Amino acid sequence: VQLQASGGGLVQAGDSLRLSCAASGRTVSNYDMGWFRQAPGKEREFVATINRSGGSTYYADSVKGRFIASKDNAKNTVYLQLNSLKPEDTAVYYCAARSALVGQTYASRYDYWGQGTQVTVSS
């Protein structure tokens, strides 16, 4: 499956963005989908995941209550709504697809990755 992330940009603290991850080649309903981010000089970190049906989500503590993952299987697209953005949310955001049913927070368990979209939050 090929993944194309989009929707990043430069915003101010407190603003919102919606990231999209469009899939092609195979349907996202076959995968659990994850969002990760990587800030300059830091390791890639888990942000959120949503399961195959879209009925279950899990978030990193740092974004819980602010970010919302969703999935539209009909459009073959996954979304990440970013609310109440903070400067520390600045990073390149990646979407990824996982066949395995475990390891949702580990980047190594994901099989396919999008190219990333930059989110920059100014204070």
C-alpha positions in Angstrom: 0.0 0.0 0.0 1.2 3.5 -0.8 0.5 6.3 1.7 0.4 10.0 0.9 0.3 12.4 3.9 -0.8 16.0 3.6 -2.3 18.9 5.5 0.7 20.2 7.4 1.5 23.8 7.7 2.6 26.8 9.8 0.2 27.7 12.5 0.1 29.6 15.8 -0.2 28.0 19.2 -3.8 27.1 20.0 -4.7 26.6 16.3 -5.9 23.5 14.7 -4.9 21.4 11.6 -6.2 18.3 10.0 -3.7 15.9 8.5 -4.8 13.4 5.8 -3.2 10.2 4.8 -4.5 8.9 1.5 -3.8 5.2 0.6 -3.6 3.5 -2.7 -2.9 0.1 -3.8 -4.7 -1.6 -1.0 -7.5 -0.6 1.3 -6.8 0.8 4.7 -9.5 -1.5 6.1 -6.9 -4.2 6.0 -4.6 -2.4 8.3 -4.3 -0.7 11.7 -3.1 2.8 10.9 -0.7 4.9 13.0 0.6 8.4 13.2 4.1 9.2 14.3 6.1 12.4 14.4 9.8 13.3 14.4 11.2 16.6 15.6 14.7 17.8 14.6 17.3 15.9 16.5 14.8 13.6 18.1 13.7 10.1 17.5 10.5 9.3 15.8 7.7 9.0 18.3 4.3 7.4 18.4 1.3 9.8 18.3 -1.9 7.9 17.6 -3.3 4.7 16.1 -6.7 3.6 14.8 -7.7 0.1 14.2 -9.0 -1.6 11.0 -12.6 -0.8 11.5 -12.0 2.7 12.8 -13.8 1.9 16.0 -10.8 2.0 18.4 -8.1 4.6 18.9 -5.1 5.0 21.2 -3.0 8.1 21.8 0.3 9.1 23.3 -0.2 10.9 26.6 1.3 14.0 25.1 -1.5 14.4 22.6 -4.4 12.7 24.4 -7.4 15.0 24.6 -6.1 17.3 21.8 -5.6 15.0 18.8 -8.2 12.8 17.2 -7.6 10.0 14.8 -10.3 8.9 12.4 -10.7 6.8 9.3 -12.9 6.8 6.2 -12.6 3.3 4.7 -14.8 4.3 1.8 -12.3 7.1 0.9 -9.4 5.0 1.8 -8.1 7.8 3.9 -7.0 8.3 7.5 -7.1 11.6 9.3 -5.5 13.2 12.3 -7.2 16.2 13.8 -4.7 18.4 15.7 -6.3 20.8 18.2 -4.9 23.2 20.7 -1.5 22.9 19.0 1.6 23.7 21.0 5.1 24.7 19.9 6.3 21.3 21.1 4.0 19.6 18.5 6.3 20.9 15.8 7.6 17.9 13.8 7.3 16.0 10.6 4.2 13.8 10.9 4.1 10.4 9.3 1.3 8.0 8.7 1.9 4.3 8.6 0.1 1.0 8.1 0.5 -2.1 10.3 -0.5 -5.6 9.5 0.4 -7.0 12.9 -2.3 -6.8 15.6 0.2 -5.9 18.3 3.0 -3.4 18.7 0.8 -0.4 17.9 3.2 2.1 19.5 6.4 0.7 17.9 7.5 2.2 14.6 9.3 -1.1 13.8 6.0 -2.9 13.7 4.6 -0.8 10.8 5.0 -2.1 7.3 4.3 0.9 5.1 5.1 4.6 5.6 4.0 7.8 4.0 6.5 10.6 3.2 5.6 12.9 6.0 4.1 16.3 6.3 5.6 19.2 8.2 3.7 20.8 11.1 5.2 24.0 12.6 3.6 25.7 15.6 4.8 29.1 16.5 4.4 30.6 20.0 
